Amino acid sequence: MSEAFETRLARQLSRSAAKMLSAFSRTDLVKERVGFHRFIRPAKGSVLASPVMAAYDPDPDYFFHWLRDSAVVVDALRLLVEMGEVSREEGAARFADFLSFSLSISSREGEAFLAAAGDYRAAVEPHFRQFLRPQEEIAAIRGDDALGEPRFDPDGALDILKWSRPQHDGPALRVLAVLRFCASLPPGEAAGEAAAELLRRDLAFTLARRALPSFDIWEEELGRHYYTALAQGEALRQGGLFLRNCGDPGAGAELVAAAEEIEAGLDAFWSADKGFVLSRLNGDATRELDIAVVLAAIHAGRAGGPHSVADPRLVATLLRLEALFRRAYALNSTGPGALAPAMGRYEGDAYYSGGAYFFSTFGAAEFYFRAAEAAARGFVEAAAWRGAGLDSASAGLAGALFSRGEAFIATALASAAPDGDLSEQFDQTSGAQTSAKTLAWSHAAFVSACAARRRARAAGASDGGP
């Protein structure tokens, strides 16, 4: 890519770092949840999905701390430290705050919450009472049930609104983010103890819930989902090694055995007849081809082997998704999208503009950069990319994959705001930003893609050198 592209990347990286960090510890904000008579001031260590206050007017209300989103964002915080965009001191302080907040919400009890909240339902305007979750559902939260809550109010309170519950991927993703952060930036004594305690809680929850159905990453369907299973399996495997190294070989072996059990079941998601990895089993067939499979690979972060970017089955899935969105979105017929398509979630998505999504398109870019790195190190079969319009020679393949990743970044950045802001979606026809503004996950996805690009260059995947 040109020098101008490098400059654009550097400028966007700085802006995305600032935008993403604006979601952390926003104790200066007070959100009034109109109609519910609730005033919420985020606690230190909380991570907002979006710091922009909205109430489906028309943008969605994302003023919550999601377990999934916060894990993705904290993982990107680590990458910002590694890339020198955030100081080690700031990164360590934010991480310690995140650990403290995460521990505080992991043991929330429903009955205690209701006793402290009083008759909050009486203050809710009549029209809005239909959106309240049943009190008996809240009262049933006990033990480690809170870890199955997808989101919390950022002040640490339980969410009183109806939502898709339970969701089992959040604690697993947090295990991976915390382990990586601790390996990259060893915490001090207090933060190290907090990290160890949070890891033990999240691992115990993941171990106990690994065979139970949960809602998918999009919070739409209860069942068995590839994204959740891969995240759980990798968390248990990495967590088992952590416990073994901490002097608890018995518990470590149990987690590794459970990870192997999940691993054996992952192959069931591959459909040779359909030619892609199914996002779900025995669920909505129209959503089987889903970008969640690609995101699972990059969030799990395996360097090679099955269920990594080097797995031909995942490559086939990505190529099928590219073909789907190339056909579905008018945006992909001209401009940057003609080179690398803007990516959505699944066919027929009707949420807001129905895609494209920034984190989906950056996720495709990261997949290519990770594959380029793997190809440069000799871990990728060139045959897996046959028919994708890429060079077949090993060295040429790595460079072609790298260039393809850059093309996806260019497609997404064509819809970035002048100040670098990234919403959740950009319109599939006009490219205009839609849905939640300043989505922390969108900025985290860009950061993660940039980090993967740097690793690929360091491995010799491009002519630019390390």
HELIX and SHEET records of a PDB file:
HELIX    1   1 GLU A    3  LEU A   21  1                                  19    
HELIX    2   2 LEU A   67  GLU A   82  1                                  16    
HELIX    3   3 ARG A   88  SER A  106  1                                  19    
HELIX    4   4 GLY A  110  ALA A  117  1                                   8    
HELIX    5   5 TYR A  120  ALA A  123  5                                   4    
HELIX    6   6 PRO A  126  PHE A  131  5                                   6    
HELIX    7   7 GLN A  135  ALA A  139  1                                   5    
HELIX    8   8 ASP A  145  GLY A  148  5                                   4    
HELIX    9   9 ASP A  169  SER A  184  1                                  16    
HELIX   10  10 GLU A  189  ARG A  209  1                                  21    
HELIX   11  11 TYR A  226  ASN A  245  1                                  20    
HELIX   12  12 PRO A  249  LEU A  266  1                                  18    
HELIX   13  13 ASP A  267  PHE A  269  5                                   3    
HELIX   14  14 ALA A  285  ARG A  287  5                                   3    
HELIX   15  15 ALA A  292  ALA A  300  1                                   9    
HELIX   16  16 PRO A  312  ALA A  328  1                                  17    
HELIX   17  17 ALA A  330  SER A  333  5                                   4    
HELIX   18  18 GLY A  335  ALA A  338  5                                   4    
HELIX   19  19 PHE A  358  ALA A  376  1                                  19    
HELIX   20  20 ALA A  382  TRP A  385  5                                   4    
HELIX   21  21 SER A  394  LEU A  413  1                                  20    
HELIX   22  22 ALA A  440  ALA A  458  1                                  19    
SHEET    1   A 2 LYS A  31  ARG A  33  0                                        
SHEET    2   A 2 ARG A  38  ILE A  40 -1                                        
SHEET    1   B 2 HIS A  65  TRP A  66  0                                        
SHEET    2   B 2 ARG A 151  PHE A 152 -1                                        
SHEET    1   C 3 SER A 214  PHE A 215  0                                        
SHEET    2   C 3 LEU A 222  HIS A 225 -1                                        
SHEET    3   C 3 ARG A 280  LEU A 281 -1                                        
SHEET    1   D 2 TRP A 270  SER A 271  0                                        
SHEET    2   D 2 PHE A 276  VAL A 277 -1                                        
SHEET    1   E 2 GLN A 425  PHE A 426  0                                        
SHEET    2   E 2 GLN A 433  THR A 434 -1                                        
END                                                                             
